[in-house]
Amino acid sequence: MISAIEAVIGRIAPADQEAIRRAEQRLDILTKPPGSLGRLETLAVRLAGISKTEQPAYGKRTVVVMAADHGVCREGVSAFPQEVTVQMAYNILSGGAGVNVLARQAGAEVKLVDIGVGADLSHPELIDHKVRYGSGNMAQGPAMSREEAERAILAGISVAEEAVKRGTEIFITGEMGIGNTTASAAVLCALEGIPAETAVGRGTGIDDERLRHKIAVVERALRLNAPDAEDAIDVLSKVGGLEIAGLAGLILGAAAAGVPVVLDGFISGAAALAAKSLAPESIHYMIASHVSGEQGHKLMLEHLGLEALLDLGLRLGEGTGGVLCLHLIEAVSRIMREMATFESAGVSGAESR
């Protein structure tokens, strides 16, 4: 299976420098003072490098919500019971979750993937890639086997490839799984050497006592499993989650197809760190949507070298922050395609001094 993952990684090309140059040139001749659109101009240039054109358009937009359960929930790290994963999966499939509402507004479709929910799901819109019924309790042993982690990565790659075949031009990462902030914090600690007390946050809204307990659980999992920071698959298998591995695969698959991936929050950040570790070039295809209310997310973005577009204190997950950023991406795309140049509008440009 690792050879199949390596084959996909081998197809990931660097950002298109010629398209970046053309985007920078076009921004300079549009009817505005140079740099006056601030970080939107940076986004325009980044999108040009990904999509190989200075005037990209993203018609078909797909939010991929990876759903999985976590054995570490047995340690009492979440304010919500584990059955909420199944209940919320059906809510998303039925169109009633926050991500569904925001996706409808942004003209995106939502696809839910069962990659590791601890129960059988049945729905006509469900994408079934179940690797196992939830991860193991990482505080007692590995979250999954290495083979299972590889299967989850390949599942994410498959979802990306199939969506691209069906016309998807931009992805948004989403997730659903009670306990996944614990696993994501552990992945951050393992890959980047971050102390647990810095990486672990309140997740679904736990109190101070349970937060201290959650930190201790992550510390115990790291000591027990000793994940190898130089081997992202080892990290995912020992202290990760099935949806985190699946999202890492989705990012790799999208990058191999030359399609941008808008990252949501903390869990997506853990997946992005794993994808970057496996394939450094994949970072060029990632767009950071927002800074999560989860305290370790800023550190994730720093280690990814990405700057988020929004900071709204969001911590819902599901892909909600990523979907909100589609409006900014649409705005940038329209600016690059529709805004007049100084020459076409007959407007005098800035004088040289």
KEKENU-502061 format. One line per 10 residues: number of its first residue (from 1); for each residue x, y, z of C-alpha. Coordinates in Angstrom, 2 decimals. Example, Ala and Ser with C-alpha at 12.3 -4.5 7.8 and 13.67 -1.06 7.14 Angstrom:
<keses>
1 = 12.30:-4.50:7.80; 13.67:-1.06:7.14
</keses>
This chain:
<keses>
1 = 0.00:0.00:0.00; 2.85:2.38:0.71; 3.93:2.10:-2.94; 0.48:3.32:-4.01; 0.78:6.31:-1.67; 4.29:7.02:-2.95; 3.02:6.90:-6.54; 0.48:9.63:-5.76; 3.11:11.70:-3.95; 5.33:11.40:-7.01
11 = 2.67:13.16:-9.11; 2.61:16.29:-6.91; 4.20:19.11:-8.87; 5.54:22.41:-7.52; 3.43:25.53:-7.85; 3.42:26.96:-11.40; 5.90:29.84:-11.28; 4.91:31.21:-14.68; 1.25:31.47:-13.61; 2.38:33.17:-10.40
21 = 4.37:35.71:-12.43; 1.39:36.41:-14.72; -0.92:36.85:-11.70; 1.48:39.34:-10.12; 1.68:41.26:-13.40; -2.09:41.33:-13.79; -2.60:42.58:-10.25; -0.25:45.47:-11.05; -2.28:46.64:-14.07; -5.77:46.42:-12.54
31 = -7.52:49.70:-11.69; -6.35:50.01:-8.11; -3.25:51.17:-6.25; -0.60:48.44:-6.10; -1.16:46.07:-3.17; -4.39:47.79:-2.13; -6.32:44.51:-1.87; -3.86:43.32:0.77; -3.87:39.61:1.50; -6.49:39.00:-1.16
41 = -3.70:39.68:-3.65; -1.52:37.10:-1.91; -4.39:34.64:-2.20; -4.82:35.44:-5.89; -1.17:34.68:-6.54; -1.30:31.44:-4.55; -4.39:30.25:-6.43; -2.71:31.06:-9.74; 0.25:28.88:-8.84; -2.05:26.01:-7.92
51 = -4.46:26.25:-10.85; -1.84:27.22:-13.44; -3.77:30.28:-14.59; -3.88:33.88:-13.41; -7.66:33.92:-13.85; -8.95:30.81:-12.05; -12.61:29.95:-11.60; -13.93:27.28:-9.26; -17.34:26.06:-10.33; -17.75:22.69:-8.62
61 = -16.81:22.96:-4.93; -16.81:19.91:-2.68; -16.68:19.73:1.10; -15.40:16.32:2.18; -16.42:15.50:5.75; -14.48:12.50:7.07; -16.29:10.82:9.98; -14.71:8.49:12.54; -14.83:7.54:16.20; -11.96:7.53:18.69
71 = -11.21:4.93:21.33; -9.57:7.59:23.49; -13.09:8.82:24.30; -13.13:6.04:26.90; -10.70:8.21:28.89; -13.37:10.92:29.35; -11.70:13.61:27.24; -14.84:15.07:25.65; -17.90:16.90:26.94; -20.08:14.92:24.51
81 = -20.79:11.17:24.42; -19.39:9.12:21.55; -22.82:8.37:20.05; -22.93:12.00:18.89; -20.62:11.01:16.01; -23.31:8.78:14.49; -26.07:11.27:15.22; -24.19:14.16:13.65; -23.17:12.05:10.67; -26.86:11.51:9.90
91 = -27.53:15.21:10.50; -24.89:16.09:7.90; -26.20:13.47:5.47; -29.70:14.95:5.89; -28.48:18.49:5.26; -29.17:19.90:8.71; -25.71:20.66:10.09; -23.89:23.99:10.16; -21.63:22.96:7.29; -24.66:22.14:5.13
101 = -26.19:25.56:5.70; -22.97:27.41:4.90; -22.21:25.15:1.92; -25.60:25.88:0.38; -24.90:29.58:0.72; -21.47:29.16:-0.90; -22.66:26.89:-3.71; -20.76:23.83:-2.50; -21.80:20.23:-2.12; -21.13:18.26:1.06
111 = -19.97:14.65:0.93; -19.74:12.61:4.13; -17.28:9.72:4.21; -17.58:6.98:6.82; -13.92:6.09:7.29; -14.17:4.83:10.87; -17.49:5.45:12.58; -18.10:2.99:15.41; -21.44:1.84:13.98; -22.91:0.93:10.61
121 = -24.34:3.87:8.68; -26.86:3.63:5.87; -27.84:6.54:3.64; -28.02:6.98:-0.14; -25.56:9.91:-0.01; -23.02:8.16:2.21; -19.54:7.38:0.86; -18.44:4.20:2.62; -14.70:3.73:3.12; -14.82:2.28:6.64
131 = -11.39:1.00:7.64; -12.48:-0.16:11.11; -15.13:0.61:13.73; -13.35:3.50:15.43; -9.74:3.77:16.48; -8.22:2.05:19.47; -7.65:3.85:22.76; -4.26:5.48:22.21; -3.84:5.88:25.96; -3.74:2.07:26.18
141 = -2.00:1.21:22.89; -1.81:2.24:19.21; -4.83:3.96:17.70; -4.62:1.60:14.71; -2.17:-0.59:12.84; 0.19:0.85:10.26; -1.72:-1.01:7.55; -4.97:0.59:8.69; -3.40:4.05:8.63; -2.22:3.42:5.08
151 = -5.68:2.21:4.09; -7.21:5.38:5.52; -4.76:7.55:3.57; -5.55:5.64:0.39; -9.27:6.05:1.07; -8.80:9.81:1.19; -6.80:9.72:-2.04; -9.57:7.69:-3.67; -12.24:10.17:-2.58; -10.20:13.04:-4.05
161 = -9.58:11.23:-7.33; -13.23:10.28:-7.77; -14.42:13.80:-6.98; -11.98:15.31:-9.49; -13.26:12.88:-12.13; -16.76:14.20:-11.39; -15.63:17.78:-11.92; -14.56:19.04:-8.49; -12.32:22.09:-8.90; -11.70:22.94:-5.24
171 = -11.91:20.95:-1.99; -12.78:21.96:1.55; -11.71:19.63:4.34; -14.21:18.73:7.05; -14.53:16.15:9.81; -16.87:14.67:12.38; -15.73:12.58:15.31; -16.05:12.98:19.07; -12.55:12.88:20.56; -10.74:14.08:17.48
181 = -9.20:17.18:19.07; -7.36:14.85:21.46; -5.92:12.85:18.58; -5.09:16.00:16.62; -3.24:17.48:19.59; -1.26:14.25:19.92; -0.36:14.37:16.21; 0.84:17.97:16.62; 2.95:17.00:19.64; 4.43:13.99:17.90
191 = 5.26:15.58:14.54; 6.45:18.98:15.78; 7.74:18.32:19.30; 5.13:20.55:20.94; 4.41:20.00:24.68; 0.95:18.59:25.37; 0.00:21.48:27.65; 0.58:23.83:24.70; -1.14:21.70:22.07; -4.22:20.46:23.94
201 = -7.31:22.66:24.00; -10.87:22.49:25.27; -12.38:20.78:22.23; -16.14:20.65:22.69; -15.92:22.93:25.73; -14.51:20.98:28.66; -13.81:22.60:32.04; -10.40:23.19:33.63; -10.33:19.87:35.50; -11.12:17.83:32.43
211 = -8.62:19.87:30.38; -5.85:18.88:32.81; -6.98:15.28:32.48; -6.99:15.54:28.66; -3.42:16.87:28.71; -2.36:13.95:30.92; -4.04:11.48:28.53; -2.14:12.88:25.55; 1.13:12.78:27.50; 0.48:9.15:28.46
221 = -0.34:8.20:24.85; 2.87:9.76:23.59; 5.01:8.02:26.22; 3.35:4.67:25.68; 3.38:4.62:21.88; 6.58:6.60:21.19; 5.59:7.73:17.68; 8.43:8.45:15.26; 8.40:12.17:14.31; 10.18:11.34:11.04
231 = 7.47:8.88:9.98; 4.05:10.48:9.58; 2.32:7.15:9.01; 3.76:5.85:12.27; 2.43:8.95:14.04; -1.03:8.56:12.50; -1.20:4.89:13.39; -0.09:5.33:17.00; -1.79:8.55:18.14; -3.88:9.74:15.18
241 = -7.38:9.09:13.94; -8.92:7.50:10.90; -10.46:10.77:9.70; -7.14:12.57:10.18; -5.38:9.98:8.01; -8.23:10.15:5.50; -7.97:13.92:5.24; -4.20:13.64:4.80; -4.91:11.35:1.86; -7.50:13.77:0.48
251 = -4.91:16.57:0.55; -2.35:14.39:-1.22; -4.87:13.29:-3.85; -6.01:16.84:-4.50; -2.43:18.09:-4.76; -1.55:15.31:-7.21; -4.51:16.43:-9.35; -3.49:20.10:-9.14; -6.63:21.08:-7.20; -6.59:23.53:-4.26
261 = -7.58:22.35:-0.79; -9.10:24.79:1.69; -8.19:23.63:5.19; -10.73:24.00:7.98; -9.47:24.05:11.57; -7.56:22.00:14.12; -8.27:18.48:12.85; -7.63:19.53:9.26; -4.41:21.12:10.49; -3.24:17.80:11.93
271 = -3.98:16.12:8.60; -2.12:18.88:6.78; 0.95:18.40:8.98; 0.93:14.69:8.15; 0.48:15.39:4.42; 3.33:17.91:4.47; 5.57:15.42:6.26; 4.80:12.79:3.61; 4.99:15.17:0.65; 6.50:18.63:1.29
281 = 5.29:19.91:-2.10; 1.68:19.35:-1.03; 1.85:22.51:1.10; 1.63:24.61:-2.07; -1.93:23.34:-2.65; -3.24:24.22:0.82; -5.22:27.35:1.70; -5.61:28.05:5.43; -9.17:29.28:5.95; -9.29:30.42:9.57
291 = -7.64:30.35:12.98; -9.53:27.93:15.20; -10.50:28.68:18.77; -8.53:25.53:19.65; -5.28:26.81:21.17; -2.88:24.58:19.25; -4.14:25.62:15.83; -2.00:28.76:15.60; 1.06:26.59:16.19; -0.07:24.22:13.45
301 = -0.36:27.09:10.99; 3.08:28.38:11.97; 4.63:24.96:11.36; 2.79:24.69:8.05; 3.97:28.16:7.06; 0.41:29.23:6.27; -1.48:32.39:7.19; -5.21:32.04:7.78; -7.67:34.33:6.02; -10.15:34.61:8.90
311 = -10.01:34.71:12.69; -13.55:34.36:14.01; -12.98:32.15:17.05; -14.66:29.21:15.30; -14.34:25.72:16.78; -17.30:23.87:15.28; -15.35:21.86:12.74; -17.26:20.02:9.98; -15.57:22.27:7.39; -17.51:25.39:8.40
321 = -14.54:27.78:8.43; -13.32:26.43:5.12; -16.70:26.96:3.48; -16.84:30.57:4.69; -13.58:31.23:2.87; -15.12:30.18:-0.44; -16.66:33.65:-0.54; -13.21:35.23:-0.41; -11.90:32.83:-3.04; -14.85:33.67:-5.29
331 = -14.18:37.39:-4.74; -10.52:36.98:-5.71; -11.42:34.95:-8.78; -13.87:37.61:-9.94; -11.35:40.39:-9.35; -8.81:38.61:-11.54; -11.35:37.87:-14.30; -13.63:40.91:-14.26; -11.78:43.96:-12.93; -10.72:46.40:-15.63
341 = -7.10:47.22:-16.34; -5.87:50.82:-16.46; -5.56:50.52:-20.23; -8.99:48.97:-20.89; -10.75:51.49:-18.65; -8.81:54.51:-19.87; -7.66:55.29:-16.34; -4.28:56.87:-15.67; -1.91:54.73:-13.64; 0.32:55.77:-10.77
351 = 3.10:58.14:-11.71; 6.69:57.00:-11.34; 8.78:59.03:-8.90
</keses>
